[in-house]
Amino acid sequence: MNEKDYMILKVLGETKNITHASEILFMTQSALSKRIKMIEQEFGKKLLIRSYQGVTFTPAGEKVLEFCQNSILELDKVKQKLEWIEGEISGTLKAGYSISYGTYRLAKEISDYHKAYPKVNLQISSEQSGQLYQQMLDGSLDIAIIRGEYPWEGIKYMISEEKVYSVCSRENQDKPLSDYMYINRKTDPLLVGQMMKWLREANLDTHSSNICVDNITTCRELVQTGIGWAILPEIALEDFDGIKKQLFFKNGEPFIRHTYIFCQRGAAQLPQVERFIELIHKQKEI
């Protein structure tokens, strides 16, 4: 087997489909099938079972697939370290951004990073924090910016601590929150739990909301129209032309939203990951 064979099995493991894999690998289906047979002959084992539903790995195939995936990762690390020795930062950076954080920070941070390290292959995703956390657990991301409290045994840095506010338009500043509509929004389950706790403690009826939006920016814009009020973190309130009131729980604790960098221990020593963490810390200080 060689590096190309490792990639063939890795892509088949991801797609479970000969047609899709051949497109990704820029191979004909017949050439791909021939190469699979050669790999199987090398091991003397049936590695794949093909059916109308796609490709299934045999127990032997799963072992070989695991070896290929690990070999690709290790080979990539060696290449990156060699390039670093030669004075260039390159390789691949797989990073995830919380949607809320990414809405206000991603474009500038990724642009600045690319300008500084143009040879790094950037693979950036933007998801809810809970989804990013799962991707960190399964190892599909090197690093992620996650909002909220999640247990993590890898490397973790807190990069911000934000106050959370109730917000309304200026025309509604004297109106009790119970007298008009609460604008709900989709976010990660941990924050939803905190928001529901505060609403219960404030004796506010969450069922009065008949608007639920899927992003923080739309929520803020709706508040500014005056049709309702919302609960928003500090990151969304730069240049907000309305009224905001910091929230506290019944026991006196402030409603706070933390943001962290989560990093895989194995990736932390990669130069492109080190530089990314440095950039995030510098942006935080500005």
Backbone as CSV, one residue per row, in Angstrom:
resi,resn,N_x,N_y,N_z,CA_x,CA_y,CA_z,C_x,C_y,C_z
1,MET,0.841,-1.202,0.000,0.000,0.000,0.000,0.873,1.248,0.000
2,ASN,0.342,2.317,-0.582,1.037,3.592,-0.555,0.068,4.685,-0.095
3,GLU,0.555,5.919,-0.108,-0.251,7.038,0.399,-1.562,7.188,-0.377
4,LYS,-1.520,6.932,-1.687,-2.738,7.035,-2.484,-3.759,5.988,-2.053
5,ASP,-3.285,4.783,-1.722,-4.189,3.736,-1.254,-4.826,4.115,0.084
6,TYR,-4.019,4.731,0.955,-4.567,5.196,2.235,-5.739,6.148,1.989
7,MET,-5.524,7.071,1.040,-6.565,8.074,0.758,-7.797,7.429,0.126
8,ILE,-7.597,6.421,-0.723,-8.733,5.727,-1.343,-9.635,5.132,-0.273
9,LEU,-9.039,4.412,0.684,-9.855,3.783,1.717,-10.461,4.823,2.655
10,LYS,-9.723,5.891,2.932,-10.256,6.957,3.792,-11.499,7.588,3.169
11,VAL,-11.425,7.906,1.877,-12.563,8.524,1.181,-13.736,7.549,1.106
12,LEU,-13.461,6.280,0.854,-14.538,5.283,0.841,-15.179,5.159,2.219
13,GLY,-14.361,5.286,3.269,-14.901,5.249,4.624,-15.819,6.417,4.902
14,GLU,-15.552,7.557,4.280,-16.367,8.753,4.493,-17.630,8.750,3.636
15,THR,-17.504,8.305,2.374,-18.639,8.391,1.447,-19.503,7.139,1.431
16,LYS,-18.879,5.976,1.710,-19.575,4.676,1.623,-20.200,4.464,0.237
17,ASN,-19.542,5.065,-0.775,-20.137,5.030,-2.112,-19.029,5.089,-3.172
18,ILE,-18.981,4.095,-4.074,-17.942,4.031,-5.098,-18.016,5.227,-6.047
19,THR,-19.226,5.589,-6.458,-19.397,6.699,-7.403,-18.892,8.004,-6.807
20,HIS,-19.332,8.312,-5.600,-18.905,9.558,-4.956,-17.410,9.563,-4.694
21,ALA,-16.887,8.421,-4.271,-15.454,8.339,-3.982,-14.629,8.553,-5.246
22,SER,-15.059,7.971,-6.345,-14.306,8.129,-7.599,-14.296,9.584,-8.051
23,GLU,-15.400,10.304,-7.822,-15.457,11.729,-8.182,-14.494,12.541,-7.330
24,ILE,-14.472,12.271,-6.031,-13.584,13.001,-5.121,-12.120,12.719,-5.438
25,LEU,-11.834,11.463,-5.806,-10.450,11.038,-6.055,-10.007,11.273,-7.502
26,PHE,-10.918,11.768,-8.352,-10.633,11.999,-9.777,-10.154,10.709,-10.453
27,MET,-10.882,9.623,-10.181,-10.605,8.321,-10.786,-11.875,7.813,-11.444
28,THR,-11.714,6.955,-12.455,-12.890,6.289,-12.996,-13.314,5.205,-12.008
29,GLN,-14.571,4.816,-12.082,-15.050,3.768,-11.178,-14.325,2.446,-11.432
30,SER,-14.018,2.170,-12.688,-13.322,0.917,-12.998,-11.901,0.928,-12.435
31,ALA,-11.221,2.086,-12.541,-9.863,2.195,-12.002,-9.883,2.056,-10.485
32,LEU,-10.906,2.654,-9.851,-11.028,2.563,-8.398,-11.291,1.123,-7.974
33,SER,-12.187,0.451,-8.672,-12.509,-0.949,-8.347,-11.275,-1.841,-8.511
34,LYS,-10.506,-1.581,-9.553,-9.290,-2.362,-9.782,-8.299,-2.168,-8.653
35,ARG,-8.166,-0.919,-8.203,-7.209,-0.633,-7.126,-7.659,-1.295,-5.819
36,ILE,-8.958,-1.302,-5.558,-9.482,-1.953,-4.355,-9.150,-3.445,-4.374
37,LYS,-9.319,-4.077,-5.539,-8.997,-5.508,-5.657,-7.528,-5.771,-5.371
38,MET,-6.650,-4.873,-5.835,-5.213,-5.032,-5.613,-4.869,-4.913,-4.128
39,ILE,-5.548,-3.992,-3.454,-5.324,-3.828,-2.008,-5.778,-5.074,-1.273
40,GLU,-6.949,-5.593,-1.665,-7.465,-6.815,-1.030,-6.531,-8.000,-1.268
41,GLN,-5.962,-8.080,-2.474,-5.027,-9.156,-2.780,-3.770,-9.042,-1.916
42,GLU,-3.342,-7.791,-1.675,-2.153,-7.566,-0.846,-2.362,-8.091,0.574
43,PHE,-3.579,-7.897,1.107,-3.867,-8.349,2.470,-4.394,-9.792,2.512
44,GLY,-4.836,-10.290,1.360,-5.411,-11.621,1.330,-6.741,-11.701,2.063
45,LYS,-7.446,-10.587,2.120,-8.721,-10.514,2.835,-9.726,-9.693,2.034
46,LYS,-11.000,-10.006,2.209,-12.065,-9.178,1.650,-12.232,-7.979,2.567
47,LEU,-12.036,-6.789,2.031,-12.114,-5.576,2.846,-13.431,-4.836,2.697
48,LEU,-14.047,-4.955,1.510,-15.269,-4.201,1.229,-16.348,-5.112,0.673
49,ILE,-17.588,-4.807,1.017,-18.749,-5.469,0.428,-19.570,-4.404,-0.287
50,ARG,-19.808,-4.601,-1.573,-20.566,-3.623,-2.365,-21.995,-4.108,-2.552
51,SER,-22.938,-3.175,-2.449,-24.347,-3.487,-2.669,-25.021,-2.251,-3.246
52,TYR,-26.328,-2.358,-3.518,-27.067,-1.205,-4.026,-27.115,-0.072,-3.003
53,GLN,-26.968,-0.410,-1.722,-27.006,0.613,-0.671,-25.669,1.336,-0.520
54,GLY,-24.610,0.807,-1.139,-23.303,1.444,-1.046,-22.225,0.453,-0.653
55,VAL,-21.208,0.956,0.051,-20.055,0.153,0.434,-20.075,-0.097,1.933
56,THR,-19.826,-1.337,2.337,-19.712,-1.691,3.746,-18.342,-2.322,3.985
57,PHE,-17.662,-1.880,5.044,-16.361,-2.458,5.371,-16.550,-3.738,6.190
58,THR,-15.792,-4.765,5.837,-15.777,-5.993,6.640,-14.994,-5.717,7.926
59,PRO,-15.032,-6.615,8.914,-14.206,-6.409,10.119,-12.728,-6.205,9.785
60,ALA,-12.218,-6.975,8.822,-10.829,-6.782,8.393,-10.661,-5.412,7.744
61,GLY,-11.660,-5.029,6.949,-11.614,-3.730,6.286,-11.610,-2.575,7.261
62,GLU,-12.362,-2.704,8.348,-12.393,-1.652,9.360,-11.023,-1.457,10.005
63,LYS,-10.307,-2.575,10.226,-8.961,-2.480,10.800,-8.007,-1.771,9.841
64,VAL,-8.091,-2.131,8.562,-7.224,-1.504,7.560,-7.582,-0.028,7.400
65,LEU,-8.892,0.289,7.431,-9.337,1.678,7.330,-8.777,2.506,8.480
66,GLU,-8.847,1.973,9.680,-8.310,2.685,10.841,-6.812,2.955,10.677
67,PHE,-6.089,1.945,10.179,-4.659,2.113,9.921,-4.421,3.228,8.898
68,CYS,-5.210,3.245,7.824,-5.053,4.267,6.783,-5.328,5.666,7.316
69,GLN,-6.397,5.802,8.086,-6.739,7.116,8.650,-5.623,7.626,9.549
70,ASN,-5.109,6.762,10.407,-4.029,7.157,11.313,-2.745,7.470,10.552
71,SER,-2.467,6.699,9.509,-1.251,6.912,8.721,-1.286,8.253,8.006
72,ILE,-2.460,8.622,7.477,-2.603,9.918,6.801,-2.353,11.052,7.785
73,LEU,-2.915,10.933,8.993,-2.719,11.969,10.006,-1.249,12.104,10.389
74,GLU,-0.598,10.973,10.621,0.807,11.000,11.028,1.706,11.516,9.910
75,LEU,1.414,11.114,8.683,2.204,11.581,7.550,2.049,13.085,7.361
76,ASP,0.833,13.585,7.548,0.569,15.015,7.419,1.348,15.797,8.479
77,LYS,1.386,15.262,9.703,2.133,15.926,10.781,3.617,16.008,10.460
78,VAL,4.165,14.907,9.935,5.584,14.898,9.580,5.877,15.929,8.492
79,LYS,5.027,15.989,7.473,5.218,16.956,6.385,5.168,18.387,6.910
80,GLN,4.214,18.632,7.802,4.061,19.982,8.344,5.269,20.385,9.177
81,LYS,5.789,19.458,9.964,6.955,19.753,10.796,8.183,20.010,9.935
82,LEU,8.321,19.258,8.835,9.445,19.483,7.934,9.359,20.852,7.278
83,GLU,8.140,21.240,6.892,7.954,22.560,6.290,8.226,23.666,7.300
84,TRP,7.865,23.415,8.572,8.106,24.397,9.627,9.605,24.589,9.831
85,ILE,10.336,23.473,9.795,11.790,23.550,9.943,12.377,24.441,8.854
86,GLU,11.799,24.377,7.675,12.283,25.190,6.559,11.786,26.633,6.634
87,GLY,11.039,26.969,7.669,10.640,28.360,7.885,9.296,28.751,7.310
88,GLU,8.501,27.802,6.838,7.196,28.120,6.277,6.092,27.444,7.078
89,ILE,5.024,28.179,7.337,3.857,27.621,8.010,2.887,27.157,6.933
90,SER,2.588,25.863,6.930,1.672,25.329,5.919,0.826,24.233,6.556
91,GLY,0.454,23.235,5.765,-0.388,22.170,6.293,-1.860,22.539,6.281
92,THR,-2.657,21.798,7.028,-4.108,21.980,7.073,-4.546,22.383,8.474
93,LEU,-5.467,23.319,8.538,-6.065,23.729,9.810,-7.567,23.479,9.731
94,LYS,-8.055,22.563,10.567,-9.488,22.266,10.624,-10.051,22.956,11.861
95,ALA,-10.764,24.046,11.642,-11.259,24.865,12.754,-12.763,25.041,12.676
96,GLY,-13.397,25.079,13.840,-14.832,25.309,13.916,-15.137,26.570,14.701
97,TYR,-16.138,27.305,14.262,-16.570,28.537,14.925,-18.014,28.396,15.390
98,SER,-18.263,28.733,16.635,-19.642,28.886,17.079,-20.331,29.907,16.189
99,ILE,-21.570,29.637,15.819,-22.284,30.537,14.901,-22.335,31.958,15.446
100,SER,-22.675,32.116,16.720,-22.800,33.458,17.289,-21.466,34.192,17.273
101,TYR,-20.399,33.511,17.696,-19.070,34.129,17.681,-18.633,34.399,16.247
102,GLY,-18.851,33.414,15.386,-18.418,33.537,14.007,-19.102,34.666,13.252
103,THR,-20.354,34.948,13.595,-21.084,36.027,12.924,-20.339,37.348,13.035
104,TYR,-19.699,37.590,14.171,-19.054,38.874,14.429,-17.532,38.840,14.363
105,ARG,-16.916,37.647,14.332,-15.457,37.577,14.409,-14.808,36.781,13.280
106,LEU,-15.532,35.804,12.712,-14.909,34.852,11.791,-14.240,35.533,10.595
107,ALA,-14.937,36.404,9.913,-14.412,36.977,8.664,-13.077,37.675,8.885
108,LYS,-12.988,38.503,9.913,-11.738,39.235,10.159,-10.621,38.299,10.588
109,GLU,-10.925,37.378,11.500,-9.877,36.494,12.014,-9.319,35.587,10.922
110,ILE,-10.204,35.011,10.114,-9.740,34.114,9.052,-9.010,34.900,7.965
111,SER,-9.477,36.104,7.667,-8.796,36.944,6.681,-7.389,37.300,7.153
112,ASP,-7.269,37.717,8.413,-5.951,38.071,8.962,-5.022,36.859,8.973
113,TYR,-5.576,35.704,9.330,-4.759,34.488,9.391,-4.262,34.109,7.992
114,HIS,-5.161,34.161,7.019,-4.775,33.786,5.651,-3.713,34.731,5.097
115,LYS,-3.823,36.006,5.393,-2.825,36.971,4.919,-1.453,36.669,5.524
116,ALA,-1.445,36.267,6.791,-0.180,35.974,7.470,0.404,34.633,7.050
117,TYR,-0.478,33.637,6.797,-0.016,32.272,6.493,-0.768,31.735,5.272
118,PRO,-0.476,32.260,4.097,-1.254,31.919,2.890,-1.117,30.471,2.442
119,LYS,-0.099,29.747,2.915,0.091,28.366,2.476,-0.677,27.350,3.310
120,VAL,-1.338,27.818,4.360,-2.138,26.910,5.181,-3.472,26.650,4.493
121,ASN,-3.840,25.382,4.390,-5.138,24.992,3.840,-6.187,25.110,4.948
122,LEU,-7.077,26.070,4.812,-8.074,26.338,5.854,-9.368,25.591,5.571
123,GLN,-9.792,24.786,6.532,-11.083,24.094,6.451,-11.910,24.575,7.638
124,ILE,-12.806,25.519,7.379,-13.535,26.214,8.436,-15.011,25.840,8.397
125,SER,-15.561,25.494,9.555,-16.998,25.220,9.647,-17.605,26.131,10.710
126,SER,-18.880,26.406,10.556,-19.606,27.239,11.516,-20.871,26.493,11.935
127,GLU,-20.951,26.160,13.222,-22.059,25.347,13.734,-22.458,25.846,15.115
128,GLN,-23.561,25.302,15.627,-23.896,25.525,17.025,-22.802,24.904,17.899
129,SER,-22.607,25.451,19.082,-21.520,24.990,19.949,-21.616,23.501,20.261
130,GLY,-22.828,23.000,20.481,-23.002,21.582,20.785,-22.514,20.687,19.651
131,GLN,-22.748,21.100,18.409,-22.299,20.325,17.262,-20.776,20.359,17.141
132,LEU,-20.197,21.534,17.386,-18.737,21.642,17.347,-18.099,20.771,18.423
133,TYR,-18.719,20.744,19.587,-18.206,19.932,20.684,-18.166,18.453,20.285
134,GLN,-19.211,17.978,19.642,-19.237,16.591,19.193,-18.143,16.327,18.152
135,GLN,-17.908,17.299,17.280,-16.851,17.147,16.274,-15.468,17.149,16.919
136,MET,-15.310,17.886,17.994,-14.042,17.840,18.728,-13.875,16.484,19.404
137,LEU,-14.948,15.940,19.947,-14.882,14.635,20.608,-14.522,13.524,19.627
138,ASP,-15.064,13.610,18.400,-14.758,12.534,17.437,-13.483,12.803,16.640
139,GLY,-12.820,13.930,16.923,-11.522,14.211,16.327,-11.546,14.782,14.930
140,SER,-12.705,15.211,14.434,-12.780,15.735,13.070,-12.349,17.198,12.965
141,LEU,-12.172,17.871,14.115,-11.652,19.237,14.135,-10.367,19.290,14.957
142,ASP,-9.428,20.143,14.530,-8.212,20.373,15.317,-8.500,21.313,16.477
143,ILE,-9.352,22.282,16.201,-9.569,23.373,17.143,-10.962,23.944,16.920
144,ALA,-11.580,24.459,17.976,-12.921,25.036,17.831,-13.116,26.157,18.839
145,ILE,-13.890,27.145,18.435,-14.289,28.228,19.334,-15.717,27.927,19.756
146,ILE,-15.860,27.587,21.040,-17.120,27.062,21.565,-17.623,27.943,22.693
147,ARG,-18.919,28.211,22.673,-19.543,29.038,23.709,-20.323,28.142,24.671
148,GLY,-20.124,28.373,25.965,-20.816,27.569,26.958,-19.879,26.593,27.647
149,GLU,-20.418,25.906,28.649,-19.604,25.037,29.506,-19.722,23.570,29.068
150,TYR,-18.653,23.050,28.489,-18.590,21.653,28.073,-17.333,21.016,28.668
151,PRO,-17.432,19.802,29.192,-16.232,19.141,29.740,-15.253,18.789,28.626
152,TRP,-13.974,19.026,28.873,-12.981,18.782,27.828,-11.654,18.395,28.461
153,GLU,-11.081,17.282,28.025,-9.820,16.805,28.573,-8.615,17.275,27.764
154,GLY,-8.865,17.938,26.657,-7.774,18.483,25.852,-7.366,19.851,26.357
155,ILE,-6.831,20.661,25.464,-6.378,22.006,25.812,-7.537,22.973,25.655
156,LYS,-7.670,23.882,26.621,-8.824,24.778,26.657,-8.406,26.143,27.202
157,TYR,-8.776,27.204,26.473,-8.504,28.563,26.911,-9.809,29.361,26.893
158,MET,-10.058,30.128,27.951,-11.207,31.031,27.911,-10.782,32.313,27.198
159,ILE,-11.556,32.749,26.204,-11.191,33.957,25.470,-12.153,35.121,25.713
160,SER,-13.316,34.847,26.304,-14.195,35.969,26.637,-15.211,35.572,27.697
161,GLU,-15.646,36.561,28.435,-16.701,36.408,29.439,-17.680,37.552,29.210
162,GLU,-18.833,37.233,28.667,-19.792,38.270,28.273,-20.991,38.337,29.209
163,LYS,-21.462,39.542,29.431,-22.726,39.732,30.120,-23.865,39.418,29.149
164,VAL,-24.984,38.990,29.693,-26.175,38.717,28.887,-27.262,39.705,29.293
165,TYR,-28.006,40.213,28.312,-28.955,41.303,28.541,-30.355,40.961,28.024
166,SER,-31.343,41.618,28.622,-32.647,41.726,27.962,-32.562,43.003,27.132
167,VAL,-33.049,42.957,25.898,-32.930,44.111,25.006,-34.273,44.435,24.374
168,CYS,-34.490,45.729,24.190,-35.722,46.186,23.533,-35.419,47.474,22.792
169,SER,-36.365,47.927,22.006,-36.204,49.183,21.280,-36.435,50.358,22.232
170,ARG,-36.013,51.529,21.851,-36.170,52.715,22.706,-37.642,53.043,22.956
171,GLU,-38.477,52.774,21.967,-39.894,53.087,22.134,-40.564,52.210,23.187
172,ASN,-39.924,51.059,23.498,-40.506,50.132,24.475,-39.811,50.149,25.836
173,GLN,-38.924,51.107,26.063,-38.092,51.063,27.267,-38.884,51.156,28.571
174,ASP,-40.040,51.749,28.548,-40.843,51.865,29.775,-41.932,50.795,29.874
175,LYS,-42.007,49.914,28.909,-43.046,48.900,28.884,-42.567,47.636,29.610
176,PRO,-43.346,47.074,30.523,-42.959,45.817,31.177,-42.797,44.703,30.145
177,LEU,-41.803,43.861,30.349,-41.535,42.788,29.395,-42.726,41.853,29.224
178,SER,-43.499,41.704,30.271,-44.663,40.810,30.213,-45.776,41.345,29.316
179,ASP,-45.702,42.621,28.935,-46.772,43.240,28.156,-46.609,43.093,26.648
180,TYR,-45.472,42.582,26.210,-45.327,42.406,24.762,-44.453,41.190,24.455
181,MET,-44.262,40.926,23.191,-43.768,39.632,22.745,-42.275,39.409,22.999
182,TYR,-41.973,38.191,23.467,-40.596,37.728,23.589,-40.194,37.083,22.263
183,ILE,-39.073,37.511,21.694,-38.582,36.954,20.425,-37.580,35.852,20.756
184,ASN,-37.952,34.642,20.435,-37.111,33.493,20.739,-36.129,33.250,19.592
185,ARG,-35.047,32.510,19.870,-34.088,32.173,18.815,-33.478,30.806,19.075
186,LYS,-33.075,30.172,17.988,-32.427,28.867,18.088,-30.973,29.061,18.493
187,THR,-30.541,28.320,19.490,-29.151,28.369,19.928,-28.816,27.026,20.557
188,ASP,-27.641,26.901,21.147,-27.261,25.601,21.680,-28.039,25.285,22.957
189,PRO,-28.258,24.006,23.256,-29.109,23.604,24.384,-28.678,24.154,25.737
190,LEU,-27.368,24.315,25.970,-26.905,24.836,27.260,-27.397,26.267,27.489
191,LEU,-27.307,27.088,26.455,-27.776,28.465,26.599,-29.295,28.513,26.700
192,VAL,-29.980,27.669,25.935,-31.448,27.612,26.028,-31.860,27.321,27.466
193,GLY,-31.163,26.388,28.124,-31.476,26.058,29.516,-31.309,27.242,30.441
194,GLN,-30.249,28.017,30.253,-30.025,29.206,31.081,-31.086,30.266,30.822
195,MET,-31.446,30.440,29.557,-32.471,31.430,29.218,-33.819,31.048,29.829
196,MET,-34.178,29.765,29.734,-35.437,29.306,30.310,-35.444,29.470,31.829
197,LYS,-34.306,29.223,32.458,-34.201,29.397,33.911,-34.460,30.847,34.287
198,TRP,-33.828,31.786,33.567,-34.026,33.197,33.893,-35.482,33.604,33.669
199,LEU,-36.057,33.162,32.568,-37.448,33.506,32.268,-38.402,32.980,33.342
200,ARG,-38.161,31.755,33.810,-38.996,31.197,34.882,-38.857,32.016,36.161
201,GLU,-37.626,32.344,36.517,-37.385,33.104,37.744,-37.981,34.505,37.665
202,ALA,-38.070,35.053,36.444,-38.661,36.386,36.253,-40.170,36.320,36.053
203,ASN,-40.739,35.096,36.142,-42.179,34.893,35.961,-42.678,35.419,34.615
204,LEU,-41.894,35.167,33.576,-42.271,35.584,32.235,-42.724,34.361,31.434
205,ASP,-43.818,34.500,30.746,-44.441,33.395,30.008,-43.746,33.217,28.664
206,THR,-42.984,32.117,28.517,-42.280,31.861,27.245,-43.243,31.471,26.131
207,HIS,-44.456,31.060,26.473,-45.419,30.641,25.446,-46.045,31.828,24.718
208,SER,-45.745,33.044,25.214,-46.301,34.228,24.546,-45.554,34.546,23.255
209,SER,-44.417,33.859,23.027,-43.634,34.125,21.825,-44.206,33.360,20.636
210,ASN,-44.457,34.077,19.548,-44.849,33.382,18.326,-43.873,33.674,17.195
211,ILE,-42.682,34.129,17.575,-41.586,34.299,16.617,-40.361,33.593,17.171
212,CYS,-39.778,32.719,16.353,-38.518,32.072,16.703,-37.619,32.144,15.470
213,VAL,-36.461,32.774,15.603,-35.554,32.955,14.468,-34.342,32.044,14.628
214,ASP,-33.617,31.866,13.517,-32.527,30.891,13.546,-31.142,31.507,13.690
215,ASN,-31.076,32.854,13.865,-29.750,33.438,14.085,-29.840,34.708,14.915
216,ILE,-28.735,35.040,15.524,-28.668,36.120,16.498,-28.841,37.499,15.848
217,THR,-28.365,37.648,14.607,-28.453,38.942,13.926,-29.901,39.289,13.597
218,THR,-30.651,38.330,13.079,-32.063,38.555,12.783,-32.827,38.894,14.052
219,CYS,-32.511,38.216,15.137,-33.167,38.479,16.413,-32.963,39.934,16.831
220,ARG,-31.735,40.408,16.752,-31.432,41.795,17.120,-32.174,42.786,16.228
221,GLU,-32.208,42.509,14.938,-32.888,43.416,14.004,-34.388,43.486,14.285
222,LEU,-34.989,42.349,14.638,-36.411,42.344,14.975,-36.681,43.162,16.232
223,VAL,-35.798,43.044,17.215,-35.949,43.842,18.443,-35.962,45.327,18.095
224,GLN,-35.080,45.731,17.211,-34.979,47.159,16.872,-36.208,47.684,16.138
225,THR,-37.004,46.777,15.548,-38.238,47.236,14.908,-39.312,47.584,15.936
226,GLY,-39.129,47.089,17.179,-40.086,47.391,18.234,-41.184,46.365,18.418
227,ILE,-41.153,45.245,17.674,-42.256,44.289,17.804,-42.113,43.376,19.019
228,GLY,-40.925,43.359,19.637,-40.743,42.498,20.796,-39.395,42.720,21.451
229,TRP,-39.115,41.913,22.471,-37.840,41.992,23.182,-37.148,40.631,23.124
230,ALA,-35.866,40.589,23.503,-35.117,39.335,23.413,-34.019,39.291,24.467
231,ILE,-33.420,38.121,24.596,-32.249,37.923,25.455,-31.044,37.728,24.544
232,LEU,-30.056,38.626,24.668,-28.891,38.575,23.775,-27.592,38.775,24.556
233,PRO,-26.515,38.125,24.110,-25.218,38.313,24.752,-24.529,39.581,24.250
234,GLU,-23.520,39.986,24.975,-22.808,41.227,24.688,-22.234,41.273,23.281
235,ILE,-21.782,40.133,22.765,-21.128,40.113,21.450,-22.047,40.619,20.344
236,ALA,-23.372,40.479,20.542,-24.329,40.871,19.507,-24.789,42.324,19.638
237,LEU,-24.263,43.040,20.627,-24.825,44.353,20.928,-23.895,45.523,20.635
238,GLU,-22.831,45.277,19.886,-22.001,46.394,19.447,-22.830,47.258,18.492
239,ASP,-22.849,48.547,18.741,-23.621,49.501,17.923,-25.131,49.249,17.972
240,PHE,-25.591,48.559,19.011,-27.033,48.322,19.153,-27.729,49.619,19.568
241,ASP,-28.684,50.059,18.768,-29.390,51.320,19.042,-30.707,51.012,19.751
242,GLY,-30.598,50.607,20.997,-31.777,50.272,21.778,-31.447,50.266,23.251
243,ILE,-32.296,49.648,24.035,-32.130,49.601,25.486,-31.722,48.191,25.896
244,LYS,-30.691,48.115,26.716,-30.255,46.805,27.212,-30.158,46.855,28.736
245,LYS,-30.509,45.734,29.348,-30.470,45.626,30.805,-29.794,44.315,31.185
246,GLN,-28.719,44.421,31.954,-27.981,43.219,32.337,-28.865,42.304,33.179
247,LEU,-28.753,40.997,32.927,-29.592,40.016,33.607,-28.843,39.325,34.752
248,PHE,-29.595,39.062,35.828,-29.085,38.338,36.988,-30.080,37.243,37.342
249,PHE,-29.567,36.121,37.839,-30.451,35.067,38.308,-30.954,35.402,39.708
250,LYS,-31.917,34.635,40.160,-32.583,34.913,41.426,-31.616,34.932,42.609
251,ASN,-30.536,34.132,42.537,-29.560,34.072,43.628,-28.529,35.196,43.565
252,GLY,-28.695,36.111,42.615,-27.797,37.255,42.507,-26.652,37.074,41.531
253,GLU,-26.470,35.858,41.028,-25.383,35.621,40.084,-25.709,36.259,38.732
254,PRO,-24.715,36.898,38.113,-24.966,37.481,36.787,-25.106,36.394,35.730
255,PHE,-25.924,36.646,34.764,-26.081,35.757,33.609,-24.866,36.021,32.707
256,ILE,-23.967,35.044,32.644,-22.701,35.208,31.926,-22.584,34.151,30.834
257,ARG,-21.977,34.546,29.736,-21.733,33.637,28.614,-20.231,33.576,28.361
258,HIS,-19.629,32.388,28.539,-18.200,32.216,28.315,-17.929,31.649,26.925
259,THR,-16.812,32.067,26.348,-16.357,31.524,25.071,-14.955,30.965,25.256
260,TYR,-14.726,29.766,24.688,-13.451,29.076,24.867,-12.856,28.656,23.534
261,ILE,-11.530,28.516,23.518,-10.855,27.778,22.455,-10.648,26.359,22.965
262,PHE,-11.162,25.373,22.237,-10.891,23.964,22.511,-9.871,23.488,21.481
263,CYS,-8.854,22.768,21.934,-7.825,22.288,21.014,-7.477,20.834,21.317
264,GLN,-7.317,20.043,20.272,-6.872,18.659,20.446,-5.421,18.661,20.933
265,ARG,-5.108,17.794,21.885,-3.730,17.731,22.391,-2.744,17.388,21.277
266,GLY,-3.133,16.475,20.398,-2.242,16.076,19.318,-1.997,17.172,18.302
267,ALA,-2.944,18.112,18.190,-2.812,19.187,17.199,-2.132,20.428,17.761
268,ALA,-2.063,20.531,19.077,-1.595,21.764,19.720,-0.168,22.139,19.337
269,GLN,0.654,21.145,19.000,2.045,21.411,18.664,2.260,21.702,17.183
270,LEU,1.215,21.564,16.386,1.342,21.889,14.968,1.498,23.398,14.808
271,PRO,2.456,23.843,14.016,2.710,25.286,13.908,1.514,26.100,13.441
272,GLN,0.720,25.549,12.489,-0.422,26.324,12.002,-1.494,26.482,13.087
273,VAL,-1.597,25.495,13.977,-2.547,25.594,15.087,-2.028,26.573,16.140
274,GLU,-0.730,26.515,16.436,-0.132,27.452,17.383,-0.347,28.894,16.939
275,ARG,-0.154,29.136,15.641,-0.312,30.509,15.114,-1.771,30.966,15.164
276,PHE,-2.681,30.026,14.948,-4.104,30.372,15.013,-4.484,30.793,16.438
277,ILE,-4.029,30.037,17.419,-4.315,30.380,18.819,-3.710,31.733,19.162
278,GLU,-2.495,31.986,18.705,-1.852,33.283,18.951,-2.680,34.423,18.363
279,LEU,-3.199,34.213,17.145,-3.995,35.261,16.500,-5.273,35.546,17.277
280,ILE,-5.951,34.492,17.758,-7.190,34.687,18.516,-6.908,35.472,19.791
281,HIS,-5.808,35.153,20.461,-5.456,35.877,21.684,-5.140,37.346,21.385
282,LYS,-4.474,37.616,20.255,-4.165,38.999,19.892,-5.433,39.776,19.584
283,GLN,-6.379,39.143,18.861,-7.652,39.798,18.552,-8.405,40.127,19.829
284,LYS,-8.300,39.234,20.810,-8.981,39.441,22.094,-8.450,40.689,22.805
285,GLU,-7.143,40.946,22.642,-6.500,42.067,23.340,-6.770,43.394,22.684
286,ILE,-7.161,43.382,21.395,-7.395,44.638,20.685,-8.626,45.374,21.209
